[in-house]
Amino acid sequence: MDPTLTFILVSVFMVSLISFVGIFTLVLRKRMMERALLFLVGFAAGSLFGGAFLDLLPDAVEKGGTGVTGFAIFGILIFFILEKFLYWQHCHKPNCNEHTFAYMSLVGDGIHNFIDGVVIAASFLASTQLGIASTIAIVLHEIPQELGDFAIMIHGGFTVRKALTLNFLSALTAVLGALCAFFILPLFQAYIPALLAFAAGGFVYIGGSDLVPELHKEVEPRRSFGVFVSLAMGVALILLVHSIE
C-alpha cells in the first residue's frame, strides 16, 4: 500500500474514534445525566452555530468567494425537506419517542466528517508534516462537536448504544472523503466550498429550528441562565479551537 495512503487512513480512523467521546458522560449517574442533558443540548446548539459561522462559512468564502454562501441557504432548505420526510416516514405515530432532529444531526455531521477526510488527505498529499498538523487540528475541533452530537441524540430519544454506534458510522464518512480525495482530488477540490457552505446551512437549521426551541422549554430563571451559559460556551469553545488551528 502507498505509504501516504496508509498515513491518511490511519489519521482519518483516529479522527473517527473521537465520535466515542460521549461515552465519558456515562460516568455521571442517571439522575445527574438527566439534569445535565439540557445544558449539553445548549452546548451542542452553541457548537453548531459556532461551527457554522466561525468555521465552515468563513472557510467556504475564503475558498470559493462570497457567492458560495447561497449554498448555505440551499442547505437550510434541503434540511427542512429532509426533516419533513423523516417525520412523515418515522414519526407519524402518536407514541414516537425519537425526535427527527437527532437523525438530522447525523446527516449534517456526516457531511462535515466527509469534508474533514478530504482535508486530511489533501494535507498529506502536500506533505506528511502538514497532514499531521491538520489531523491534530481536526481532532481538537471534533471533540466539542462530537460531544454535542452525542447529547443531541440522547436528548432525541436514542439509547446510549444506538447513539454511539450511529455517531461512529457518521464519523466513518471521513474515511470515504479521504479515499475520494486521494484518488480524485481535483474534482473534490472544486466542490469543497459548496459542501462547506451546505454543511453550515444544515448546522444553522438544526441549531435554530430544533435545538433552540428545546432550550426554551426550560422556564426556571436560574436553569435558563445556565442554559444560556452553556450555549455561549459552545460558541466560545469553537472560537478557541478555531484560533488554535
N, C-alpha and C positions, 0 to 999 in steps of 0.2 A: 504494500500500500504506500502511496505517496506520503512522505513524512509530514508535509504541510497539511494534507487532508487528515492525518492522524491527530495532529495538534488541534485542528478545527473541531473534529468530532469529540475529542476529549473535553475541550473547552465548553462546547455547547451542552454536552451532557452534564457537566459540573454546574453550569448555569441552570439547567432544568431541575436539578436536585434542590435548588433554592425553593421550589414550589412546596417542599415539605416543611418550610419554616413554621407554618401554622401549627405543627404538632407541639411546639413548645408552649402554646397556650393551654395545652391539656394538663399542665402541672397545676392549673387553677382548679379548685373544687367546682363542682357543677353549679352550685349556687352563685359562687363568685363569677363564674364564666357567664351565667345568665345576666348578672348585673353589669358586667363589663362589656357585654356584647354590643349594646347601643353605642358605647364610646368607641369601640373598634369599628363599627359601621361609620361613625363620624370621621374617624381616622381614614377609613377607606375612601370616603367621599372626597376628603381633602387631598388624598394622594392621587385620585383620579383627576381632579381639577388641576392640581399642580403638574401632574404628568402631561396633561393636555396643553396647558397654557405656558408652562415654563420649560417643557422639554420637547414634546412632539411637534407642536406648531412652529416654534422658532427654528427647529431643525428642518422642517419641511420648507419654510420660507427661505432659509439660507441655501438650501439645495435646489429649490425649484422656483423661487420668486413668489411674490405676493399672490399671483393668480392661482396658486395651488391651494389657497385657503378655501376655495369653492368646494374642494373635496371634503372638507370638514362638514360643511352643510349637507353634502351628499351622504356622509357617514351618519349624521343625525337622522336624516330621512330613512335611510336603509335600516338603521337600528330600530326606528319606530315601527316600520313594517314588519321587521323580524320579531319584535316583541308581540305585536298583534297576532302574528302567525303562531308563535309559541303558545300564546294564551288560548287561542282557538283550539289548537291541537292537544294541549297538555292540561289546561286548567279550565275546562268547560264544565266540570262537575263542582257542585257546591262545597264538597269536602276537600278540595285541592289544598294541600299544605306546602307546596313547593312554589315559591314565587318565581316568575319568569325572569326577573332581573338577575337571578343567580346564573341562569343559562346565558343571559346577555353578557354578563361579566366574563364568562368563559370564552365567548366569541371574540370580544374586544381584546382580551388578554392573549388569545391565540394569535391574532394578527400582530400584536405588539411583539410577542416572542418570536414570530417568524422574522420580523424585521431585525430583532436582535441577532438572530442566527446569520442573517445576511451581513450585518455589520461586522460580526466576529470573523466570518470567512473572508470578507474583503480586507480586513485589517491584517490577517495572517498572510494573505496573498501579497500584501505590500511588504511586510517584514514580520519576523517572529516576535520582535520586541513590541511592535505596535499591536500585534494580536494579543499578546499577554496583557498589555496595558488596557486594551479595550475590554477584555474579558473581566478584569478586575473592576473596571468602571461599571460594567453591566451588572455584575454580582451585587455591588453596592446599591445600584438602582433597583434591582429586583427584590431585595429583602423587604423594604416597606410595601412595594407593590403586591408581592405575593401574600404578605401578612394581611393586607387589606382584602385581597381576593378570597382568602380563606374565611375571613369574618363575614363577607358578603354571602358566601354560600351557606355558612352555618345559620346566619340570620334568615336566609331564604328557605330554610327547612331541610337542608341536606344533613345526612348523618356525617359524623367526622370521617368515617372510612370513605364514603362517597365523595365528600369534599376533597379529601387528599388525593384520591385516585383521579378524579376528573381534572383537578388542578395540575397534576403531574402530566396527564395526557395533553392538556392545553400547552404546558411548558415544552413538550417534545416537538411542537411546531418549530421551535428554534433549530432543531436538527434538520427538518425539512428545508427551512430557509437557508441554512448553511450549505446543504448539498446543492440546492438550486443555484446559489451564488457561486459555488466552486466551479460548477460545470457550465453555467450560462450567465456569468456575472454581468456582462454588458447589457443584457436585456433587463435584468433586475435593477441595475443602477438607474435606468431611465424611469422606472416606476416607483422607486423608493419615496420621493417627495409626496406623491399622491397617496401612497399607502400610509405614510406618517400622518398626513392630514386626515385621512379617512379614520384611522385609529383614534386620533384626537377627538373627532366628532363623536365616535362611539363612546369614548370616556366621558365627554360632556353630557351626552344623552343619559347614560346610566347614572352618573352622579346627580344630575339635575332633576330628572324625571322620576327616578326610582329610589335613590338613597336619601336625598334631602327631605322628601315627604315622610319617609320613615322617621327621620330625626325630629320632625315637627310633632310627632305623636307624643313626645315627652313634653309635659307642660309644667312639671315641678321646677321652680326657678333655679334652685341650686344645681340639679341634674342637667337642666337646659344649658346653664352656663358651662358645665363640664363638657357637654356635647359640643358646644361652640369651640371650646379649647381644643378638644380632640380633632375637630375639623381643621382648625388653624394649624395644629401640629402636623397633620398630614401634608398640608401645603408646605409648611416650613421645612419638613424633612426632605421632601423632593427638591426644594430650593437648595438646601445644604448639600445634598448628594450631587446635584447638577453643578454647583460651584466647585466641588471637589473634582468632578470629572473634567 
